Amino acid sequence: MKHISLYKRTVKSIAVLAMMAAISCNKKLDALSPHDVNFEDQQFLTAGGFTKATIGNYATISSSAYEGSWFNLSEYRGNNVRFIDVTSTATNVAAQDIDAFNYTNSSSKDFGYSNAFWFASYQELLGVNMVLKHVTATTTDPLILQAKAENLFLRAFVNFNLVRLYGKPYYQSPETSPGIPLVLEPITSTGNPPQRASVKDTYAQIIKDLTDAIPLFSQKKVNSYAGKYAAFALLSRVYLYMSGPFSSPNSSAAKLSQQYADSVISNGGYTLAQGTAYINFYNASNQANAETIWAVNHDAITTGIPKLLMQPAGPYAGSVQYSTGQAKPSPDFLALLTPGDLRSNFYKTDKYPNNATDTLSCFKYMYKYVTIGVYTSYAPMHHLRLAEMYLNRAEARVKQGDNAGALADINVIHTRAGLTAFSGLTGQALFDAILNERRIELAFEGHSSFDYFRNGLPMVRSYSSFNSAPLTVNPTDGKVEMRISDDVLAENPNIKQNPQ
């Protein structure tokens, strides 16, 4: 693992970044979005230094190495995407885009995104732990405690994404299944590099960080920053992942997932976008959306996520030299969008040269598109939003036998989409409807394969893609777990590779 080299690179860049921040940092930019600043130990002599270092940690999350890789590894392993472009295997870099899609799970940095995501994650944890290290046990400064809370949240968020990719689903012997290395302080020595904690211990640490953070939040910031209800929302998701299959649920975990979702829905102050506002939900900054609980703001930091999804009208649209979206919504997914479903508006015509069948592309990441930057977008990735909380609570309720409550929750989301309410559903049929609603509502937002595997269900891809045959991956298949980077294994002999 490159913790040491990452640490050294961070320290070397600190002085330059601090000087840049002193010149360019201003209140307007701070209020707009997190940006890339890191500070030496001396910066932690003031409360403001903790705040600015924390802003730098949000910037790491917004980077293409983290968010871009996360989007690929989370979304493309499901069945919402179909690759159609011959260039998707034309080069090693292009082949990386379909490595996770094909469940090849390459451990080489040249053929997949596991390497990039792993190191971006531990780069983020280095920055987070640098802040937490400097918070003394006796401090009462609300700004410092706010920074501590936000960094505890970020550590939980990063570790949860890591264990979702590299660990088995929670219901599969979490006490003995290997999770991830839990790095809780900056590593400054090459001695005794960390081993992988169990899945159970990894989840326990995630929960501890979030519950420790909650009482420390003293500021209610814009939704570009973590807050108490973002922590509640993430806890709802974590416990839902622990709730297991519908056939043999962990009712205690389901109850906790429901309770945390309750807190967000009832007390968080968020509201579901309706009608035209819902249709335009992905056409605006996250800070303009009252449904968004947490999304790292991209008003000033572009993202490359649209690169493979869609190219809207502009000088390059339809050009033989430039592709439009290579990753199209799958025919299996589009078949779920019934007439009148407002969510059909998130998939717009985007014809690919010489392809008359796959004409729709995902429009969820096209906010403030400019023709000069063909493959960039300012759109945020909505990591947590209110609609998920209703769906979390619906699933948690049905797993506890509360059919009426679950039906009411799914109907909030279903009718918001302009569809007639479900009636008479109970038990397995209701559970299936909830998972189907999650698939439609949360499509292209990083939930795709996890909802199957954590529930003990296979991910079934009934369609072919450009160079990929139909595929079924069972939840106990070794391919569910991503392979750890060869570079990590070479640098840390204490880490064991995931078998495939």
Residue pairs with C-beta under 8 A, 6 or more apart in sequence:
1 122
1 181
1 193
1 194
1 488
1 491
1 492
1 495
2 119
2 122
2 487
2 488
2 491
3 122
3 126
3 183
3 187
3 193
4 187
4 188
4 189
4 190
6 119
6 122
6 123
6 126
7 126
7 186
7 187
7 188
10 38
10 123
10 126
10 127
10 130
11 40
13 38
14 38
14 39
14 40
15 40
17 36
17 37
17 38
17 39
17 56
18 37
18 38
18 39
18 40
18 43
20 37
21 37
21 39
21 52
25 35
25 37
25 52
29 35
29 300
30 55
31 222
32 297
32 299
32 300
33 224
33 296
33 297
33 298
33 299
33 300
33 301
34 55
34 56
34 57
34 58
34 59
34 61
34 62
34 224
34 225
34 296
34 297
35 55
35 56
35 59
35 300
35 301
36 56
36 59
36 60
37 52
37 53
37 55
37 56
37 59
38 53
38 56
38 127
39 49
39 52
39 53
39 56
41 134
42 49
43 49
43 52
43 53
44 50
44 53
44 131
44 134
47 141
47 143
47 144
47 147
48 143
50 131
50 134
50 135
50 143
50 144
50 147
50 148
51 143
51 146
51 147
53 127
53 130
53 131
53 147
54 131
54 147
54 150
54 151
56 127
57 124
57 127
57 128
57 131
57 151
57 154
58 154
58 224
58 225
58 296
59 301
60 66
60 120
60 123
60 124
60 127
61 67
61 124
61 154
61 157
61 158
61 296
62 296
62 297
62 298
62 301
62 303
63 120
64 303
64 304
65 116
65 117
65 119
65 120
65 123
66 117
66 120
66 121
66 124
67 296
67 303
67 305
67 381
68 303
68 304
68 305
69 113
69 116
69 117
69 120
70 117
70 161
70 381
70 446
71 305
71 381
71 446
72 96
72 97
72 100
72 113
73 100
73 113
73 114
73 117
73 165
73 482
74 161
74 164
74 165
74 446
74 447
74 448
74 449
74 450
75 81
75 444
75 445
75 446
75 448
76 97
76 98
76 100
76 101
76 327
76 448
77 100
77 101
77 103
77 448
77 449
77 459
78 447
78 448
78 449
78 452
78 459
79 330
79 332
79 333
79 448
79 449
79 459
79 460
79 461
79 462
80 329
80 330
80 333
80 439
80 443
80 444
80 448
81 101
81 327
81 328
81 329
81 330
81 448
82 327
82 328
82 329
82 330
82 331
82 358
82 463
82 465
83 97
83 98
83 101
83 326
83 327
83 328
83 465
83 466
83 467
83 468
84 326
84 328
84 352
84 355
84 358
84 465
84 466
85 323
85 326
85 352
85 466
86 466
87 94
87 323
87 326
88 94
88 95
88 97
88 98
88 326
88 466
88 467
89 95
89 98
89 466
89 467
92 110
92 111
95 111
96 110
96 111
96 112
96 113
97 308
97 326
97 327
98 465
98 467
98 468
99 105
99 106
99 111
99 112
99 113
100 112
100 113
100 482
101 465
101 468
102 468
102 471
103 471
103 473
103 479
104 111
104 112
105 112
105 114
105 479
105 481
105 482
105 483
105 500
106 112
106 114
106 483
107 114
107 115
107 483
107 484
107 485
107 486
107 489
107 497
108 115
108 485
108 486
109 115
109 116
109 485
109 486
109 487
114 165
114 482
114 483
114 484
114 485
115 485
115 486
115 487
115 488
117 165
118 162
118 484
118 485
118 488
119 485
119 487
119 488
121 158
121 161
121 162
122 183
124 154
124 158
125 155
125 158
125 159
125 183
126 183
126 186
126 187
128 151
128 154
128 155
128 158
129 155
129 183
129 184
129 185
129 186
130 186
131 147
131 148
131 151
132 148
132 151
132 152
132 155
132 185
133 185
133 186
135 144
135 145
135 147
135 148
139 145
142 218
142 219
145 216
145 218
146 216
146 217
146 218
146 219
148 213
148 216
149 213
149 214
149 216
149 217
149 226
149 231
150 213
150 217
150 225
150 226
152 209
152 210
152 212
152 213
152 216
153 209
153 210
153 213
153 226
153 230
153 231
153 234
154 226
155 184
155 209
156 205
156 206
156 207
156 209
156 210
156 213
156 231
156 234
156 238
157 226
157 234
157 383
159 180
159 182
159 202
159 205
159 206
159 209
160 206
160 234
160 237
160 238
162 180
163 179
163 180
163 199
163 202
163 203
163 206
164 241
164 450
165 481
165 482
166 179
166 180
166 481
166 482
166 484
166 498
167 177
167 178
167 179
167 180
167 199
167 202
167 481
168 174
168 177
168 199
168 480
168 481
169 241
169 453
169 454
169 456
169 475
169 480
170 199
170 200
170 203
170 241
170 242
170 244
170 454
171 242
171 244
171 245
171 248
171 250
171 454
171 456
172 475
172 476
174 198
174 199
174 200
174 203
175 198
175 199
175 200
176 198
177 198
177 199
177 200
178 196
178 197
178 198
178 199
178 496
178 498
179 196
179 197
179 198
179 199
179 200
179 201
179 202
179 203
180 196
180 197
180 202
181 193
181 194
181 195
181 196
181 197
181 492
181 495
182 194
182 197
182 201
182 202
182 205
183 194
184 205
187 193
187 194
192 494
193 491
193 492
193 493
193 494
193 495
194 492
194 494
195 494
195 495
196 495
196 496
197 205
203 238
203 241
203 242
206 238
207 235
207 238
210 231
210 234
210 235
210 238
211 231
211 235
213 226
213 231
214 228
214 231
214 232
217 226
217 227
217 228
217 231
219 227
220 227
221 227
222 287
222 297
223 230
223 286
223 287
223 289
223 292
223 293
223 294
223 295
224 286
224 287
224 294
224 295
224 296
224 297
225 294
226 294
227 294
229 263
229 264
229 267
229 268
229 269
229 270
229 293
230 293
230 294
230 384
232 260
232 261
232 263
232 264
232 268
233 260
233 261
233 264
233 268
233 293
233 294
233 384
233 388
233 389
234 384
235 256
235 257
235 260
236 257
236 258
236 260
236 261
236 264
236 389
236 392
236 393
236 396
237 257
237 384
237 388
237 392
238 257
239 253
239 254
239 256
239 257
239 260
239 396
240 253
240 254
240 257
240 392
240 395
240 396
240 454
241 450
241 454
242 250
242 253
242 257
243 249
243 250
243 251
243 253
243 254
243 257
243 395
243 396
243 399
244 250
244 253
244 454
244 455
244 456
245 455
245 456
245 457
246 398
246 399
246 428
246 431
246 455
247 456
249 399
249 400
251 399
251 400
254 395
254 396
254 397
254 399
254 400
255 396
255 400
257 392
257 393
257 395
257 396
258 392
258 393
258 396
258 397
258 400
261 389
261 390
261 392
261 393
261 396
262 393
264 270
264 293
264 386
264 389
265 386
265 389
265 390
265 393
268 293
268 386
269 290
270 290
270 291
270 292
270 293
270 385
270 386
271 290
271 291
271 386
272 278
272 291
272 386
272 387
272 390
272 412
272 413
272 416
273 281
273 289
273 290
273 291
274 416
275 342
278 342
278 416
278 417
279 342
279 345
281 289
281 291
282 346
282 363
282 364
282 365
282 366
282 367
282 379
283 366
283 367
284 367
285 297
285 298
285 299
285 367
285 378
285 380
286 292
286 295
286 297
286 298
286 380
286 382
287 297
287 299
289 382
289 385
291 385
291 386
291 387
292 380
292 382
292 384
292 385
292 386
293 384
293 385
293 386
293 389
294 383
294 384
295 380
295 381
295 382
295 383
295 384
295 385
296 380
296 381
296 383
297 380
298 367
298 377
298 378
298 379
298 380
299 368
299 378
300 378
301 378
302 373
302 376
302 377
302 378
303 365
303 376
303 377
303 378
303 379
303 380
303 381
304 375
304 376
304 377
305 365
305 377
305 379
305 381
306 365
306 366
306 369
306 375
306 376
306 377
306 379
307 375
308 325
308 326
308 327
309 325
309 327
309 361
309 362
309 364
309 365
309 444
310 324
310 325
310 348
310 350
310 361
310 362
310 363
310 365
310 366
311 317
311 322
311 323
311 324
311 325
311 350
311 361
311 374
312 348
312 350
312 363
312 366
312 369
314 369
314 371
314 374
315 371
316 322
316 371
316 374
317 324
317 350
318 324
318 351
318 353
319 353
320 353
322 374
323 352
323 353
324 350
324 351
324 352
324 361
325 350
325 352
325 361
325 362
327 362
328 358
328 360
328 361
328 362
329 347
329 360
329 361
329 362
329 443
330 461
330 463
331 463
332 461
332 462
332 463
333 439
333 440
333 443
334 347
334 360
336 436
336 439
336 440
337 343
337 344
337 347
337 440
338 419
340 418
340 419
341 417
341 418
341 419
341 440
342 416
342 417
342 418
343 417
343 440
343 441
343 443
345 363
346 362
346 363
346 364
346 443
346 444
347 360
347 361
347 362
347 363
348 360
348 361
348 363
349 359
349 360
349 361
350 359
350 360
350 361
351 359
352 358
352 359
362 443
362 444
364 379
364 444
364 445
365 377
365 379
365 381
365 444
366 377
366 379
367 377
367 378
367 379
367 380
368 377
368 378
368 379
369 377
369 378
370 376
381 445
381 446
382 445
383 446
387 413
387 416
387 441
387 442
388 438
388 441
388 442
388 447
390 409
390 410
390 412
390 413
391 409
391 410
391 413
391 434
391 437
391 438
391 441
391 442
393 405
393 406
393 409
394 405
394 406
394 407
394 409
394 410
394 413
394 434
394 437
395 406
395 431
395 434
395 435
395 438
397 403
397 405
397 406
397 409
398 406
398 427
398 430
398 431
398 434
399 431
403 425
403 426
403 427
403 430
406 430
406 434
407 422
407 423
407 425
407 426
407 430
410 422
410 430
410 433
410 434
410 437
411 421
411 422
413 437
413 441
414 421
414 422
414 437
415 421
417 440
417 441
422 430
422 433
425 433
435 451
435 455
435 457
438 447
438 451
439 448
439 451
449 459
449 473
449 480
452 458
452 459
452 475
453 459
453 475
453 480
454 475
455 475
456 475
457 475
458 472
458 473
458 474
458 475
459 471
459 472
459 473
460 471
460 472
461 470
461 471
461 472
462 470
463 470
464 470
473 479
473 480
478 498
478 499
478 500
479 500
481 498
482 498
483 497
483 498
483 500
484 495
484 497
484 498
488 495
489 495
489 497
